[in-house]
Amino acid sequence: MLRIGLVGCGAIATSIVNAQLKGIINSKVVALYDRHMEKAEKLGELVGAQVCHSIEELVSKDLDLVIECASIQAVEEVATKALEN
């Protein structure tokens, strides 16, 4: 089972969480980060995922995959930090 971290907790992340809950994907969202902490906390409660306070904290977790679900402006920052880890 893939251990996933999500950066950005809007519509895309919600779809991924829902797919996990319905058993559509064989994965577990284990870490979440969003600049708006309340969004991460809401999704985290649904799946029991840890809410991280930074991208650096999220990518330091034992993850198989980091999915950037934030804005197009966040892609470079997220990808760089994920690949450096």
DAVENCOR-V627791 format. One record per pair of residues at least 4 apart in sequence whose ideal C-beta (glycine too) atoms are under 8 Angstrom apart, sorted by the first residue. I is the first residue (numbers start at 1). GAP is how many residues later the second one is. D is the distance in Angstrom with one decimal. If there is no record, write none. Layout:
# DAVENCOR-V627791
i = [I;I]
gap = [GAP;GAP]
d = [D;D]
This chain:
# DAVENCOR-V627791
i = [1;1;1;2;2;2;2;2;3;3;3;3;3;3;3;3;4;4;4;4;4;4;4;4;4;4;4;5;5;5;5;5;5;5;5;5;5;5;5;5;6;6;6;6;6;6;6;6;6;6;6;6;7;7;7;7;7;7;7;7;7;7;7;8;8;8;8;8;8;8;8;8;9;9;9;9;9;9;9;9;9;9;9;10;10;10;10;10;11;12;12;12;13;13;13;13;13;13;14;14;15;16;16;16;16;16;17;17;17;17;17;18;19;19;20;20;20;20;20;20;21;21;27;28;29;29;29;30;30;30;30;30;31;31;31;31;31;31;31;32;32;32;32;32;32;32;32;33;33;33;33;33;33;33;33;34;34;34;36;37;37;37;38;39;40;40;40;41;41;42;43;43;44;44;44;44;50;52;52;52;53;54;55;55;55;55;56;56;57;58;58;59;59;59;59;59;59;60;66;66;68;68;68;68;70;70;74;75;76;77;78;79;80;81]
gap = [25;26;27;24;25;26;62;63;24;25;27;58;59;60;61;62;12;23;24;25;26;27;59;60;61;62;63;24;25;26;27;28;47;53;54;56;58;60;61;62;7;10;11;23;25;26;27;37;43;60;61;63;26;27;48;51;59;60;61;62;63;67;71;4;5;25;26;60;61;62;63;66;4;5;23;24;25;27;30;31;33;34;60;4;24;29;59;60;4;4;55;57;4;19;21;30;54;56;4;29;4;4;9;13;51;53;4;12;26;29;30;4;5;6;4;5;7;8;9;27;25;26;38;19;14;18;20;19;20;31;32;33;18;19;20;21;27;30;32;8;11;12;17;18;19;20;26;7;18;19;20;21;22;24;25;5;6;36;4;4;14;16;4;4;4;11;12;4;10;4;4;6;4;5;6;7;11;5;6;9;4;4;4;22;23;26;4;25;4;5;8;4;7;22;23;25;26;25;12;16;6;7;10;11;4;8;4;4;4;4;4;4;4;4]
d = [5.6;6.1;5.7;7.1;4.1;7.2;4.6;5.6;7.5;5.8;4.9;7.9;6.4;5.2;4.9;7.5;7.3;5.2;6.8;5.0;6.7;7.9;6.6;6.9;5.0;7.6;6.2;7.6;6.7;4.0;7.2;7.5;7.8;4.8;7.0;6.0;4.5;7.3;4.7;7.2;4.5;6.4;7.8;5.9;7.4;5.1;7.4;7.5;8.0;7.9;5.4;5.4;5.1;7.6;6.0;6.4;6.6;7.2;5.2;6.3;5.5;6.8;5.0;6.9;5.8;7.8;5.9;6.6;3.8;3.0;7.3;6.7;4.6;7.4;5.7;7.8;3.9;7.5;3.9;4.8;7.3;5.0;7.1;6.8;7.7;6.9;6.6;7.6;6.5;6.7;7.9;4.0;6.3;7.2;7.9;6.1;7.7;4.2;6.2;6.6;6.4;6.6;7.4;6.7;6.7;7.2;6.4;5.8;5.3;5.7;5.6;6.2;4.1;4.7;7.5;5.8;5.9;6.7;5.9;6.2;6.8;6.9;7.8;7.4;7.5;5.0;4.8;5.4;6.5;6.7;8.0;6.8;5.9;5.0;7.9;5.5;5.0;4.7;6.5;4.3;5.6;5.2;5.1;7.3;5.5;6.7;7.5;6.1;7.5;4.4;7.5;6.8;5.8;7.2;4.5;4.5;4.3;7.5;7.5;6.0;6.9;7.6;6.4;6.8;5.8;4.5;7.5;6.5;5.4;7.2;6.8;7.0;7.3;4.6;6.9;4.6;7.2;4.1;4.1;7.5;5.7;7.1;6.2;6.7;6.0;5.1;6.4;6.1;7.6;7.8;7.0;7.3;6.1;5.2;5.0;7.8;4.3;6.3;7.0;4.3;6.2;5.7;4.3;6.8;3.8;6.9;5.3;5.8;6.0;6.4;6.0;6.0;6.2;6.7]
